Structures are given as structure tokens and as C-alpha cells.
């Protein structure tokens, strides 16, 4: 039993004599997203086709103006979405 204890003490003493190796320093590249302010100009609001409609205009003229305004709105919305997408 004594020999086992003596053997363990000798084994532990051998481990204690070895210097601890420090890890080598190394450079690690870490990519971090950086917020950048968006510098996109907002599209100009068009002069809407139905703004100047009068009560006395014919129904056909009013419908044409409203359809034209609808096409204008679609184009304006597309420009706004493009501006928003470019900032993301």
C-alpha cells in the first residue's frame, strides 16, 4: 500500500515540474456589421392627375384622370420601394 502512495506522489511530482505552455497569440479577423446612414433621395411626389378635376367635367374625363392618377401612384410606389430597398 505504501508503494502505491509513493508511486502516486512521484507521478504527481513529475507532472508539477513541467512548465505550462501558454497559447500562441494569433490574429483573428472578425467581421462586424457597421450601421451606415442611408443617403438616398426620396422621389419627388408627382402632380396628381385628378387634383384639378372640377364638378362640371364629364364622367369620362374624371375616369381618365383617375386612371392616370392610379398609374402615377403605382410608379411612385415603385420608386419608393426601390429607395427603401437600396438602404437595406
C-alpha positions in Angstrom: 0.0 0.0 0.0 2.9 2.4 0.8 4.4 1.7 -2.6 1.2 2.8 -4.3 1.1 6.1 -2.4 4.8 6.7 -3.1 4.3 5.9 -6.8 1.4 8.4 -7.0 3.4 11.1 -5.2 6.3 10.6 -7.6 4.0 10.7 -10.6 2.3 13.9 -9.4 5.7 15.5 -8.7 6.8 14.7 -12.3 3.7 16.5 -13.7 4.3 19.5 -11.5 7.8 20.1 -12.8 6.6 20.7 -16.4 6.1 24.3 -17.4 2.6 25.3 -18.6 2.7 26.2 -22.3 0.9 29.4 -23.0 -1.2 29.5 -26.1 0.4 31.3 -29.0 -1.2 34.7 -29.9 -2.8 34.8 -33.3 -4.7 37.4 -35.2 -8.3 36.6 -35.9 -10.4 38.7 -38.3 -14.0 39.2 -37.1 -16.4 40.9 -39.5 -18.9 43.1 -37.7 -21.7 44.9 -39.5 -21.5 48.7 -39.1 -24.6 50.8 -39.5 -24.3 53.3 -42.3 -26.8 56.1 -42.8 -28.9 55.9 -45.9 -28.3 58.7 -48.3 -31.0 58.1 -50.9 -33.0 61.0 -52.2 -36.8 60.5 -51.8 -38.6 60.5 -55.1 -40.5 63.7 -55.9 -44.2 63.5 -55.4 -45.9 63.8 -58.8 -48.5 66.3 -59.6 -51.5 64.1 -59.4 -53.7 63.9 -62.5 -57.0 64.1 -60.6 -56.1 67.2 -58.5 -57.6 69.7 -60.9 -60.8 67.9 -61.5 -63.9 70.1 -61.4 -67.5 69.1 -60.8 -68.6 70.2 -64.3 -66.2 67.8 -66.1 -67.7 64.9 -67.9 -67.7 61.4 -66.3 -65.3 60.2 -69.0 -62.8 62.9 -68.2 -63.0 62.1 -64.5 -62.4 58.4 -65.1 -59.5 59.1 -67.4 -57.9 61.4 -64.8 -58.4 58.8 -62.0 -56.9 56.0 -64.1 -54.0 58.2 -65.0 -53.5 59.0 -61.3 -53.6 55.3 -60.5 -50.8 54.7 -62.9 -48.9 57.6 -61.4 -49.4 56.2 -57.9 -48.1 52.7 -59.0 -44.9 54.4 -60.4 -44.4 56.5 -57.3 -44.8 53.4 -55.1 -42.3 51.5 -57.2 -39.8 54.4 -56.8 -40.3 54.5 -53.0 -39.8 50.7 -52.7 -36.6 51.0 -54.8 -35.3 53.7 -52.4 -36.2 51.7 -49.4 -34.6 48.5 -50.8 -31.3 50.3 -51.6 -31.0 51.3 -47.9 -31.3 47.8 -46.6 
